[in-house]
Amino acid sequence: MLRVIDIKLDELVNIQSSITLPSVTVKKRWLILTHAFNMDGRAASLTITDKIPYLLEAGVEPIVFSAITGLKDSRFPHYQFIAWGPSGFRFDFRHWVANKYGRGLIYKLTTRTVSLLLAPFIAIEKLLLGYSSQWSWSLPAFLHGYRLIRAGKVDVVLSVGSAWSAHLAGVWLKKATGIELISEVHDPLVIRKSPEDQGFEKPKNRDARFRHYLENQLTRFSDKVWWFTDGALHYAKVRNVNLNTPNNAHGFVVTPGAEPPGGLESNQTHQYTEQLNLCHFGSLANDRSLSTILKALVPLLKKYPEARDQIRIHAYGAPLDSLSVDSIKQLGFEDILLAHGRLERDPVSGKSGRQQVAEKMQAADALILLHGNDEWCAEYIPSKFYDYLWTGRPIWGITHRNPQLDQMLLDRGAYLSAEGDSAGVSMALERIWLDWQSKQLIEPIWKPIGVDQAVNTILTQVQSRAK
């Protein structure tokens, strides 16, 4: 039987606490601008909220500005602002109602009413600006941040994106007050089209064109700015040469990692059942589709007909993409691909969505990591990868043009395929099937990546500038 986790959960904490964080003795008061905060299961939120305990341990005194989409934190000053634009208001309002009343009748009635009332204003906003919905959250974030800075209550501003409105507010605050600005870029702001495209050309889409401008602003005005992959840093440097110029923004890479998900069971050994359960967690899209695996099932079932009743693919966290839906219908795989949707807090057990996800991950035979097929994959690692590493389950990564991700998978023991290589994907699926039959699935090497190392890198870089 495959041993998965023979380490007690309190020992997992000891693994992370082996890193000694540098204490912050000056410039302790950090204003953190982040649209997503304390949102259960949201990657954009977890990436910053998981850092908070380590920042507190190092002596940082945070003041958080976020949208109303998450739960309010009581450990420190936490101000929640609703976006001022109609599309942003609608987005934030939906999440607020879901948090307060669930997604039942009240949610459907109120959100549909608000959407109807705001529809003409949203149309005008799109016509005049064409930006993504959360852009207007930068307005209240800037105004309230400006007051705090002028009152002498802030030493450093940290802008955190996913949603680029936080970076926009951070740049505005830097220009208006001269405050020290540090910035964490989650996803590439400039989306390249091909390996030959360096991202210099100004996009025609207005939102993309503004993100192109904002990246340049960050590299000019942030005192420190970091990305999550080697590829993202490389292309940002190519586009913005000031990253290599003294006295301007200094870019570096932070591997975000993840906290051990609540819900993991200690001393867990994997139980083989009568079915091979392949599980995918997170969002799906036509460029990141389970249809890739469904198509690879066709040659496998021709070779091993008995696999038809034994392989199940589970999708958690998001609706199926249209390509997966079409493949299910065309191939007759309605009973093979099972879509479970998003796991929300369970009022009966009290378990959060994140806890339930951790349990499902740990019970899987193998975890599917879909990278996508767009050029931006060279600059992106799915955040779910870092959660996967804590479960001790084998990962099947289908990746695209990202040597950093490939090496991280290979270093830990994984099944690895290249996106677009249908023969290679089919071979990997067959290998997983045979390994499962013989109860010899890959036993991954225990090398999870915690959040403490990310905070250590950030604090070391930020304090090196202060010396």
C-alpha positions as CSV (number, residue, x, y, z in Angstrom):
1,M,0.0,0.0,0.0
2,L,1.3,3.4,-0.9
3,R,2.3,5.5,2.0
4,V,1.2,9.1,1.5
5,I,1.6,11.1,4.7
6,D,3.3,9.6,7.8
7,I,4.0,13.0,9.4
8,K,1.7,14.4,12.0
9,L,0.2,17.8,11.2
10,D,2.0,19.5,14.1
11,E,5.2,18.3,12.5
12,L,4.2,20.0,9.3
13,V,4.2,23.3,11.2
14,N,7.7,22.5,12.4
15,I,8.9,22.0,8.8
16,Q,7.7,25.5,8.0
17,S,8.9,27.1,11.2
18,S,12.5,26.0,10.5
19,I,12.9,29.3,8.5
20,T,13.7,32.2,10.8
21,L,12.0,35.3,9.6
22,P,13.9,38.6,9.7
23,S,12.3,40.9,12.3
24,V,11.0,44.2,11.1
25,T,12.4,46.9,13.4
26,V,11.7,50.0,11.2
27,K,8.9,50.8,8.8
28,K,6.5,48.4,10.5
29,R,3.2,49.9,9.5
30,W,2.2,48.3,6.2
31,L,-0.9,49.4,4.3
32,I,-1.9,46.3,2.3
33,L,-4.0,47.0,-0.8
34,T,-5.7,43.8,-2.0
35,H,-9.1,43.5,-3.7
36,A,-9.5,39.9,-2.5
37,F,-9.0,39.1,1.2
38,N,-10.4,36.4,3.5
39,M,-12.3,34.8,0.6
40,D,-12.7,31.0,1.2
41,G,-10.9,29.0,-1.4
42,R,-10.0,31.9,-3.7
43,A,-6.4,31.7,-4.9
44,A,-6.1,35.5,-5.2
45,S,-7.1,35.8,-1.5
46,L,-5.2,32.9,-0.1
47,T,-1.9,34.1,-1.6
48,I,-2.0,37.2,0.7
49,T,-4.0,36.0,3.7
50,D,-1.7,33.0,4.2
51,K,1.2,35.5,4.5
52,I,-0.4,37.5,7.3
53,P,0.6,35.2,10.3
54,Y,4.2,35.3,9.2
55,L,4.2,39.1,8.6
56,L,2.7,39.5,12.1
57,E,5.4,37.2,13.5
58,A,8.1,39.4,11.9
59,G,6.7,42.5,13.6
60,V,4.7,44.0,10.6
61,E,1.7,46.0,11.7
62,P,-0.8,45.6,8.8
63,I,-3.6,47.8,7.8
64,V,-5.6,46.0,5.1
65,F,-7.8,47.6,2.5
66,S,-9.9,45.1,0.6
67,A,-13.3,44.7,-1.2
68,I,-16.4,43.6,0.7
69,T,-16.1,40.2,-1.0
70,G,-14.5,38.4,2.0
71,L,-14.9,38.2,5.7
72,K,-13.6,41.0,7.9
73,D,-10.5,40.3,9.9
74,S,-10.4,41.3,13.6
75,R,-6.7,40.8,14.2
76,F,-5.7,44.3,12.8
77,P,-7.4,47.3,11.2
78,H,-9.2,45.9,8.1
79,Y,-11.3,48.3,6.0
80,Q,-13.6,47.0,3.3
81,F,-14.6,49.2,0.4
82,I,-17.1,48.6,-2.4
83,A,-16.0,49.5,-5.9
84,W,-17.5,52.8,-7.1
85,G,-18.1,51.8,-10.7
86,P,-21.3,50.0,-11.6
87,S,-19.7,46.8,-12.9
88,G,-17.4,46.6,-9.8
89,F,-20.3,47.3,-7.5
90,R,-22.3,44.4,-9.1
91,F,-19.3,42.1,-8.7
92,D,-18.6,43.0,-5.1
93,F,-22.3,43.0,-4.2
94,R,-22.8,39.5,-5.4
95,H,-20.1,38.1,-3.2
96,W,-21.3,40.1,-0.2
97,V,-24.8,38.7,-0.5
98,A,-23.4,35.2,-1.0
99,N,-21.3,35.5,2.2
100,K,-24.2,36.9,4.2
101,Y,-27.2,34.9,2.9
102,G,-25.8,32.0,0.9
103,R,-26.7,31.5,-2.8
104,G,-30.4,30.7,-2.3
105,L,-33.5,32.7,-3.0
106,I,-32.3,36.0,-1.4
107,Y,-29.1,35.8,-3.5
108,K,-31.0,35.2,-6.7
109,L,-33.6,37.9,-6.1
110,T,-31.3,40.7,-5.0
111,T,-28.4,40.1,-7.4
112,R,-30.8,39.9,-10.4
113,T,-32.5,43.1,-9.3
114,V,-29.2,44.9,-8.9
115,S,-27.9,43.6,-12.2
116,L,-31.0,44.8,-14.0
117,L,-30.9,48.3,-12.4
118,L,-27.2,48.7,-13.2
119,A,-27.3,47.3,-16.7
120,P,-27.5,50.7,-18.5
121,F,-24.7,52.2,-16.4
122,I,-22.5,49.2,-16.9
123,A,-23.0,49.5,-20.7
124,I,-22.0,53.2,-20.5
125,E,-18.9,52.3,-18.4
126,K,-17.8,49.7,-20.9
127,L,-18.3,52.0,-23.8
128,L,-16.4,54.8,-22.2
129,L,-13.5,52.9,-20.5
130,G,-13.6,49.2,-21.4
131,Y,-11.7,48.2,-18.3
132,S,-12.2,45.0,-16.2
133,S,-14.9,45.3,-13.5
134,Q,-12.8,45.8,-10.4
135,W,-10.9,48.9,-11.8
136,S,-13.0,51.4,-9.8
137,W,-12.1,49.8,-6.4
138,S,-8.8,51.8,-6.8
139,L,-10.7,55.0,-6.2
140,P,-11.8,54.4,-2.5
141,A,-8.5,52.6,-1.8
142,F,-6.5,55.6,-3.0
143,L,-8.6,58.2,-1.1
144,H,-8.6,56.4,2.2
145,G,-4.9,55.4,1.8
146,Y,-4.0,59.0,1.1
147,R,-5.6,60.2,4.3
148,L,-3.8,57.5,6.4
149,I,-0.5,58.4,4.8
150,R,-0.9,62.1,5.4
151,A,-1.8,61.4,9.0
152,G,1.5,59.6,9.4
153,K,0.0,56.2,10.1
154,V,1.7,54.3,7.2
155,D,5.3,53.4,6.6
156,V,5.0,51.1,3.5
157,V,2.3,50.4,0.9
158,L,2.1,46.8,-0.4
159,S,-0.1,46.5,-3.5
160,V,-1.3,42.9,-4.2
161,G,-2.8,41.8,-7.5
162,S,-4.6,39.6,-9.0
163,A,-7.1,42.5,-9.6
164,W,-5.0,45.3,-11.0
165,S,-7.0,48.0,-9.2
166,A,-4.7,47.5,-6.1
167,H,-1.6,48.2,-8.1
168,L,-3.2,51.3,-9.6
169,A,-4.1,52.6,-6.2
170,G,-0.5,51.8,-5.0
171,V,1.1,53.8,-7.9
172,W,-1.3,56.7,-7.3
173,L,-0.3,56.8,-3.6
174,K,3.4,56.6,-4.5
175,K,3.1,59.5,-6.9
176,A,1.0,61.6,-4.5
177,T,2.9,61.1,-1.3
178,G,6.3,59.5,-2.1
179,I,5.6,56.6,0.3
180,E,7.6,53.4,-0.1
181,L,5.7,51.1,-2.5
182,I,6.3,47.4,-2.8
183,S,4.2,45.3,-5.2
184,E,3.3,41.7,-5.7
185,V,2.2,40.7,-9.2
186,H,0.2,37.5,-9.2
187,D,-0.6,37.1,-12.9
188,P,1.3,38.7,-15.9
189,L,-0.2,42.1,-16.7
190,V,1.0,41.8,-20.3
191,I,-0.2,38.7,-22.2
192,R,2.1,37.8,-25.0
193,K,0.8,35.9,-28.1
194,S,3.7,33.7,-29.1
195,P,7.3,32.8,-28.1
196,E,8.6,35.5,-30.5
197,D,6.3,38.1,-29.0
198,Q,8.1,40.1,-26.3
199,G,5.1,42.1,-25.4
200,F,6.3,45.5,-26.7
201,E,3.3,46.1,-29.0
202,K,0.5,48.1,-27.4
203,P,-2.7,46.0,-27.4
204,K,-5.9,47.1,-29.1
205,N,-8.1,46.0,-26.2
206,R,-8.4,48.9,-23.8
207,D,-8.1,46.9,-20.6
208,A,-5.0,45.1,-22.0
209,R,-3.6,48.4,-23.1
210,F,-4.0,49.8,-19.6
211,R,-2.4,46.8,-18.0
212,H,0.5,47.3,-20.4
213,Y,0.8,50.9,-19.1
214,L,0.4,49.8,-15.5
215,E,3.2,47.3,-15.7
216,N,5.5,50.0,-16.8
217,Q,4.3,52.2,-14.0
218,L,5.0,49.5,-11.4
219,T,8.5,49.0,-12.6
220,R,9.1,52.7,-12.5
221,F,7.6,53.7,-9.2
222,S,7.6,50.6,-7.0
223,D,10.6,50.4,-4.7
224,K,10.4,46.6,-4.9
225,V,8.3,44.5,-7.2
226,W,8.1,40.7,-7.5
227,W,6.6,38.1,-9.7
228,F,5.8,34.4,-9.1
229,T,7.8,32.8,-11.9
230,D,11.1,33.1,-13.6
231,G,9.4,33.6,-17.0
232,A,7.2,36.5,-15.7
233,L,10.3,38.3,-14.3
234,H,12.2,37.7,-17.5
235,Y,9.7,39.2,-19.9
236,A,8.9,42.1,-17.5
237,K,12.6,42.9,-17.5
238,V,12.7,42.8,-21.3
239,R,9.9,45.2,-21.6
240,N,11.0,47.5,-18.8
241,V,14.7,48.0,-18.9
242,N,14.6,50.2,-15.8
243,L,14.3,47.0,-13.7
244,N,18.1,46.7,-14.3
245,T,18.8,50.4,-13.6
246,P,20.0,51.5,-10.2
247,N,17.7,53.6,-8.1
248,N,14.6,52.3,-9.9
249,A,12.3,49.3,-9.1
250,H,14.2,46.1,-8.4
251,G,12.4,43.0,-9.6
252,F,12.8,39.5,-8.2
253,V,10.9,36.1,-8.0
254,V,8.9,34.9,-5.0
255,T,7.7,31.3,-5.0
256,P,4.3,31.8,-3.3
257,G,3.8,28.4,-1.8
258,A,0.8,27.5,0.3
259,E,-0.1,26.7,3.9
260,P,-1.0,23.0,4.7
261,P,-4.7,23.0,3.8
262,G,-7.0,22.4,6.8
263,G,-8.6,19.1,6.6
264,L,-5.5,17.0,5.8
265,E,-5.4,13.8,7.9
266,S,-2.2,12.9,9.7
267,N,-0.6,9.5,9.2
268,Q,-2.8,9.0,6.1
269,T,-2.2,6.0,3.9
270,H,-3.7,5.8,0.5
271,Q,-6.6,3.4,0.0
272,Y,-7.0,1.8,-3.4
273,T,-10.6,1.3,-4.3
274,E,-12.4,-0.3,-7.2
275,Q,-12.1,2.9,-9.3
276,L,-9.2,5.0,-10.4
277,N,-10.1,8.5,-9.3
278,L,-8.4,11.3,-11.2
279,C,-9.3,14.7,-9.7
280,H,-9.0,18.3,-10.9
281,F,-9.4,21.3,-8.7
282,G,-9.9,24.9,-9.8
283,S,-11.1,26.8,-12.8
284,L,-11.5,25.4,-16.3
285,A,-11.6,27.1,-19.6
286,N,-11.3,26.2,-23.3
287,D,-7.5,26.8,-23.1
288,R,-7.4,24.7,-19.9
289,S,-9.8,21.9,-20.6
290,L,-10.5,18.3,-19.3
291,S,-11.3,17.5,-22.9
292,T,-7.6,16.8,-23.3
293,I,-7.9,13.9,-20.9
294,L,-11.3,12.7,-22.3
295,K,-9.7,12.4,-25.8
296,A,-6.8,10.4,-24.3
297,L,-9.3,8.0,-22.9
298,V,-10.4,6.8,-26.3
299,P,-7.3,4.9,-27.2
300,L,-6.9,3.6,-23.7
301,L,-10.5,2.1,-23.7
302,K,-9.8,0.5,-27.1
303,K,-6.8,-1.2,-25.6
304,Y,-8.3,-1.9,-22.1
305,P,-12.1,-2.1,-22.4
306,E,-12.4,-2.9,-18.7
307,A,-11.2,0.6,-17.9
308,R,-14.6,2.0,-19.0
309,D,-16.1,1.1,-15.7
310,Q,-13.1,1.8,-13.5
311,I,-11.9,5.3,-14.4
312,R,-13.6,8.3,-13.0
313,I,-12.5,12.0,-13.5
314,H,-13.8,14.4,-10.9
315,A,-13.9,18.2,-11.4
316,Y,-14.2,20.4,-8.3
317,G,-14.3,24.2,-8.0
318,A,-15.8,25.4,-11.3
319,P,-18.3,24.6,-14.0
320,L,-17.1,22.5,-16.9
321,D,-15.7,24.4,-19.9
322,S,-17.5,24.1,-23.2
323,L,-14.9,21.8,-24.8
324,S,-15.3,19.4,-22.0
325,V,-19.1,19.5,-22.2
326,D,-18.9,18.8,-26.0
327,S,-16.4,16.0,-25.5
328,I,-18.7,14.3,-22.9
329,K,-21.6,14.4,-25.4
330,Q,-19.6,13.3,-28.4
331,L,-17.8,10.5,-26.6
332,G,-20.6,9.4,-24.3
333,F,-18.6,9.9,-21.2
334,E,-21.4,11.3,-19.0
335,D,-20.7,8.7,-16.3
336,I,-16.9,9.2,-16.4
337,L,-16.5,12.9,-15.9
338,L,-18.3,14.1,-12.8
339,A,-18.6,17.8,-12.2
340,H,-19.0,18.6,-8.4
341,G,-18.9,22.4,-8.7
342,R,-17.6,24.7,-6.0
343,L,-17.4,23.4,-2.5
344,E,-18.8,26.0,-0.1
345,R,-18.8,26.1,3.7
346,D,-20.9,23.2,5.0
347,P,-23.4,24.4,7.7
348,V,-23.8,20.9,9.0
349,S,-20.2,19.9,9.6
350,G,-18.9,23.5,9.9
351,K,-16.1,22.6,7.4
352,S,-15.0,25.4,5.1
353,G,-14.7,24.9,1.4
354,R,-11.0,24.7,1.7
355,Q,-11.2,21.9,4.3
356,Q,-13.5,19.9,2.1
357,V,-11.2,20.4,-0.9
358,A,-8.2,19.2,1.1
359,E,-10.1,16.0,2.0
360,K,-11.0,15.4,-1.6
361,M,-7.5,16.0,-2.7
362,Q,-6.0,13.6,-0.2
363,A,-8.5,10.9,-1.2
364,A,-7.7,11.1,-4.9
365,D,-5.6,8.5,-6.7
366,A,-3.9,11.2,-8.8
367,L,-4.3,15.0,-9.0
368,I,-4.7,16.6,-12.4
369,L,-2.7,19.8,-13.0
370,L,-3.9,21.5,-16.2
371,H,-1.5,24.3,-17.2
372,G,-3.2,25.6,-20.4
373,N,-2.1,26.2,-23.9
374,D,-1.7,29.9,-24.1
375,E,1.7,31.6,-24.4
376,W,1.3,33.1,-20.9
377,C,1.8,29.6,-19.4
378,A,5.5,30.4,-19.8
379,E,5.0,33.0,-17.0
380,Y,2.4,31.3,-14.9
381,I,2.2,28.4,-12.4
382,P,-1.3,27.4,-11.2
383,S,-1.7,28.2,-7.5
384,K,-3.4,24.9,-7.0
385,F,0.0,23.2,-7.5
386,Y,1.2,24.4,-4.2
387,D,-1.9,23.0,-2.4
388,Y,-1.3,19.7,-4.2
389,L,2.2,19.3,-2.8
390,W,0.8,19.2,0.8
391,T,-1.5,16.2,0.1
392,G,1.2,13.7,-0.7
393,R,-0.7,12.5,-3.7
394,P,0.9,12.0,-7.2
395,I,0.4,14.8,-9.6
396,W,-0.3,14.5,-13.3
397,G,0.9,17.7,-14.8
398,I,0.0,18.6,-18.4
399,T,2.2,21.7,-18.9
400,H,3.1,24.2,-21.6
401,R,6.4,25.9,-22.1
402,N,7.4,26.3,-18.5
403,P,10.7,24.7,-17.6
404,Q,10.5,26.0,-14.0
405,L,7.2,24.1,-13.4
406,D,8.4,21.0,-15.2
407,Q,11.5,20.8,-13.0
408,M,9.5,21.3,-9.8
409,L,7.2,18.5,-10.8
410,L,10.1,16.2,-11.8
411,D,12.0,17.0,-8.6
412,R,9.1,15.7,-6.5
413,G,8.0,12.7,-8.5
414,A,5.1,13.2,-10.9
415,Y,3.5,12.1,-14.2
416,L,4.4,14.8,-16.8
417,S,2.9,15.5,-20.2
418,A,3.3,18.3,-22.7
419,E,0.1,20.2,-23.7
420,G,-0.7,19.5,-27.3
421,D,1.2,16.2,-27.4
422,S,-1.8,13.9,-27.7
423,A,0.3,10.8,-28.0
424,G,2.3,11.8,-24.9
425,V,-0.9,12.5,-22.9
426,S,-2.3,9.1,-23.9
427,M,0.9,7.4,-22.9
428,A,0.8,9.1,-19.5
429,L,-2.8,8.1,-18.9
430,E,-2.0,4.5,-19.8
431,R,0.9,4.5,-17.4
432,I,-1.3,5.9,-14.6
433,W,-3.8,3.2,-15.3
434,L,-1.3,0.4,-15.2
435,D,0.4,1.8,-12.1
436,W,-3.0,1.9,-10.4
437,Q,-3.9,-1.6,-11.4
438,S,-0.7,-2.9,-9.9
439,K,-1.2,-0.6,-6.8
440,Q,2.1,1.1,-7.6
441,L,1.2,4.7,-8.4
442,I,4.1,7.1,-8.1
443,E,5.0,7.9,-4.5
444,P,5.8,11.6,-4.6
445,I,8.8,13.0,-2.8
446,W,7.8,15.0,0.2
447,K,8.9,18.5,-0.8
448,P,6.0,20.9,-0.1
449,I,6.6,24.6,-0.4
450,G,5.4,26.7,2.5
451,V,4.4,30.4,2.7
452,D,7.1,31.2,5.3
453,Q,9.9,31.0,2.6
454,A,7.9,33.5,0.5
455,V,7.6,36.0,3.4
456,N,11.3,35.5,4.2
457,T,12.3,36.4,0.7
458,I,10.1,39.5,0.7
459,L,11.3,40.7,4.0
460,T,14.9,40.1,3.2
461,Q,14.6,42.0,-0.1
462,V,12.6,44.9,1.4
463,Q,14.9,45.3,4.3
464,S,18.0,45.1,2.2
465,R,16.8,48.4,0.5
466,A,16.4,50.1,3.9
467,K,20.0,49.5,4.9
